[in-house]
Amino acid sequence: MALRPVAEVDVTVELVRALLTAQHPDLAALPLDLVANGWDNVVLRLGDDLAVRVPRREAAAGLVAHEQEWLPGLAPRLPLPVPAPVRVGTPCADPFFPWAWSVVPWFDGLSALSVDRALRRAFAPDLAAFLAALHVSAPPEAPVNPYRGVPLAARDESVRERLTSGQVPDGSSLLDLWSHLVEVPAWDGPALWLHGDLHPANLVLAPGGHRLGAVVDFGDMTSGDPATDLATAWITFDAVGRRVFRDAMTARCGTDDATWERARAWALVLGTAFAAHSDDDPAFAELGAHTLAQVLGDD
């Protein structure tokens, strides 16, 4: 399995407090606790209502900048809270930090990744309403992401490599399915705004766990084929939840069968990535296995 990329900057509580002191001193005395150290970013809770999102490697720095530029304009028309930055951090010489970073809202609640899939069915209509509001035409200058929103043919080589690597279960059956799905007609509509990474770890349930409370981590935001986001039908839900989500989405947007077929293909793309690159994270390894089982078993 692939190892998590090594941090190019060691993002510690001490470093982040020093950055706050230098750039946002009115926040520097608030309690600060590390809550997540992912592939791209470190997240620290700041006081009761805020969080600090700091890239740990250069490849993620541009993603934070995209959130800073675009989320404030998108947030007011979305039906759920998103982490639009409330303060912007810039590269700093003392203490040394080379990239942009953000102070964002903290959303109380529970990661949908930790909730049984049968319970996720309850928020399928909420997620459909969110995506219907997000999926509108994006401007030409929207962020470009070579791995999201693109024609499926652009992902063909990497998917085939993963499916023949031995790292993905049922690789032969999935390869046959992929060979069919990659031929589905490409999206010919306008380039729409996309979240780009819509899996359950980026969905926050409101306290009580029955409604969707927020959608987070827009680092992969881009424009293009909405099927990329609709892949969450297989990634997040079981068969029953997927039907609820699909019916709600189709009722709102008139989503056609070809788009749903491409969405299934995108679930295969992302499921193989989770399965092949889960590192030492059993939750994401299981997410990859679930996604591929849903994709393979859904006729």
FENBELRA-V647613 format. One record per backbone hydrogen bond with DSSP energy under -0.5 kcal/mol. NH is the residue of the N-H (numbers start at 1). CO is the residue of the C=O. E is the energy in kcal/mol with one decimal. If there is no record, write none. Layout:
# FENBELRA-V647613
nh=NH co=CO e=E
nh=NH co=CO e=E
This chain:
# FENBELRA-V647613
nh=2 co=276 e=-1.3
nh=8 co=56 e=-2.4
nh=9 co=56 e=-1.5
nh=11 co=9 e=-1.1
nh=12 co=10 e=-0.9
nh=16 co=12 e=-2.4
nh=17 co=13 e=-2.5
nh=18 co=14 e=-2.0
nh=19 co=15 e=-2.3
nh=20 co=16 e=-2.5
nh=21 co=17 e=-2.4
nh=22 co=18 e=-2.0
nh=23 co=19 e=-2.2
nh=24 co=20 e=-2.6
nh=27 co=24 e=-2.3
nh=28 co=24 e=-0.6
nh=28 co=25 e=-0.6
nh=30 co=27 e=-1.5
nh=33 co=45 e=-2.1
nh=35 co=43 e=-2.7
nh=36 co=43 e=-1.8
nh=38 co=41 e=-2.6
nh=42 co=54 e=-3.1
nh=43 co=36 e=-2.8
nh=44 co=52 e=-2.2
nh=45 co=33 e=-2.9
nh=46 co=50 e=-2.9
nh=47 co=31 e=-3.1
nh=47 co=45 e=-0.6
nh=50 co=46 e=-1.5
nh=51 co=104 e=-2.6
nh=52 co=44 e=-3.0
nh=53 co=102 e=-2.9
nh=54 co=42 e=-2.7
nh=54 co=52 e=-0.6
nh=55 co=100 e=-0.6
nh=56 co=40 e=-2.8
nh=57 co=40 e=-0.7
nh=60 co=57 e=-1.6
nh=61 co=57 e=-0.7
nh=61 co=58 e=-1.0
nh=62 co=58 e=-0.7
nh=64 co=60 e=-1.7
nh=65 co=61 e=-1.8
nh=66 co=62 e=-1.9
nh=67 co=63 e=-1.9
nh=68 co=64 e=-2.2
nh=69 co=65 e=-2.0
nh=70 co=66 e=-2.6
nh=71 co=67 e=-1.6
nh=73 co=70 e=-0.6
nh=74 co=70 e=-1.6
nh=75 co=71 e=-2.9
nh=76 co=72 e=-0.6
nh=77 co=74 e=-1.4
nh=78 co=75 e=-1.7
nh=81 co=213 e=-0.7
nh=83 co=215 e=-0.5
nh=84 co=82 e=-2.2
nh=86 co=103 e=-2.8
nh=87 co=103 e=-1.7
nh=89 co=101 e=-3.6
nh=92 co=97 e=-3.3
nh=97 co=92 e=-2.8
nh=101 co=89 e=-1.7
nh=102 co=53 e=-2.3
nh=103 co=87 e=-2.3
nh=104 co=51 e=-2.8
nh=104 co=102 e=-0.5
nh=106 co=49 e=-2.5
nh=108 co=106 e=-0.7
nh=110 co=205 e=-1.6
nh=112 co=200 e=-0.9
nh=112 co=203 e=-2.7
nh=113 co=200 e=-0.8
nh=114 co=111 e=-1.6
nh=115 co=112 e=-1.5
nh=119 co=116 e=-1.1
nh=120 co=116 e=-1.0
nh=121 co=117 e=-0.7
nh=121 co=118 e=-0.6
nh=122 co=119 e=-1.1
nh=123 co=120 e=-1.5
nh=124 co=121 e=-1.4
nh=127 co=123 e=-2.2
nh=128 co=124 e=-2.1
nh=129 co=125 e=-2.2
nh=130 co=126 e=-2.0
nh=131 co=127 e=-2.5
nh=132 co=128 e=-2.4
nh=133 co=129 e=-1.5
nh=134 co=130 e=-2.1
nh=135 co=131 e=-3.0
nh=136 co=134 e=-2.4
nh=138 co=191 e=-2.8
nh=142 co=139 e=-2.0
nh=148 co=145 e=-1.1
nh=154 co=151 e=-1.7
nh=155 co=152 e=-2.0
nh=156 co=153 e=-0.9
nh=159 co=155 e=-2.2
nh=160 co=156 e=-2.5
nh=161 co=157 e=-2.1
nh=162 co=158 e=-2.1
nh=163 co=159 e=-2.5
nh=164 co=160 e=-1.4
nh=165 co=162 e=-1.0
nh=167 co=162 e=-0.5
nh=171 co=168 e=-0.9
nh=174 co=170 e=-2.6
nh=175 co=171 e=-2.1
nh=176 co=172 e=-1.8
nh=177 co=173 e=-2.0
nh=178 co=174 e=-3.1
nh=179 co=175 e=-2.3
nh=180 co=176 e=-1.1
nh=180 co=177 e=-0.7
nh=181 co=177 e=-2.7
nh=182 co=178 e=-2.9
nh=183 co=180 e=-1.3
nh=184 co=181 e=-2.0
nh=192 co=190 e=-0.6
nh=192 co=224 e=-2.1
nh=193 co=136 e=-2.7
nh=194 co=222 e=-2.8
nh=199 co=197 e=-1.7
nh=202 co=199 e=-2.2
nh=203 co=200 e=-1.5
nh=204 co=214 e=-2.6
nh=205 co=110 e=-3.5
nh=205 co=203 e=-0.6
nh=206 co=211 e=-2.5
nh=209 co=206 e=-3.0
nh=213 co=204 e=-2.9
nh=214 co=204 e=-1.7
nh=215 co=81 e=-2.1
nh=216 co=202 e=-2.4
nh=221 co=218 e=-2.0
nh=222 co=194 e=-1.4
nh=223 co=143 e=-0.6
nh=224 co=192 e=-1.7
nh=225 co=149 e=-1.6
nh=228 co=225 e=-1.6
nh=229 co=226 e=-0.8
nh=230 co=226 e=-2.0
nh=231 co=227 e=-1.1
nh=232 co=229 e=-1.9
nh=233 co=230 e=-2.2
nh=234 co=231 e=-1.9
nh=235 co=231 e=-1.7
nh=236 co=232 e=-2.7
nh=237 co=232 e=-0.8
nh=242 co=238 e=-2.8
nh=243 co=239 e=-1.8
nh=244 co=240 e=-1.9
nh=245 co=241 e=-2.8
nh=246 co=242 e=-3.2
nh=247 co=243 e=-2.6
nh=248 co=244 e=-2.2
nh=249 co=245 e=-2.7
nh=250 co=246 e=-2.7
nh=251 co=247 e=-2.2
nh=252 co=248 e=-1.6
nh=253 co=249 e=-2.6
nh=254 co=250 e=-2.6
nh=260 co=256 e=-1.7
nh=261 co=257 e=-2.3
nh=262 co=258 e=-2.4
nh=263 co=259 e=-2.3
nh=264 co=260 e=-2.1
nh=265 co=261 e=-2.0
nh=266 co=262 e=-2.6
nh=267 co=263 e=-2.1
nh=268 co=264 e=-1.7
nh=269 co=265 e=-2.4
nh=270 co=266 e=-2.7
nh=271 co=267 e=-2.7
nh=272 co=268 e=-2.4
nh=273 co=269 e=-1.5
nh=274 co=270 e=-2.6
nh=275 co=271 e=-2.5
nh=276 co=272 e=-2.5
nh=277 co=273 e=-1.9
nh=281 co=278 e=-2.7
nh=282 co=280 e=-0.9
nh=285 co=281 e=-1.9
nh=286 co=282 e=-2.4
nh=287 co=283 e=-1.9
nh=288 co=284 e=-2.3
nh=289 co=285 e=-2.0
nh=290 co=286 e=-2.9
nh=291 co=287 e=-2.7
nh=292 co=288 e=-2.3
nh=293 co=289 e=-2.1
nh=294 co=290 e=-2.5
nh=295 co=291 e=-2.5
nh=296 co=292 e=-2.6
nh=297 co=293 e=-2.1
nh=298 co=294 e=-0.8
nh=298 co=295 e=-0.6
nh=299 co=297 e=-0.9
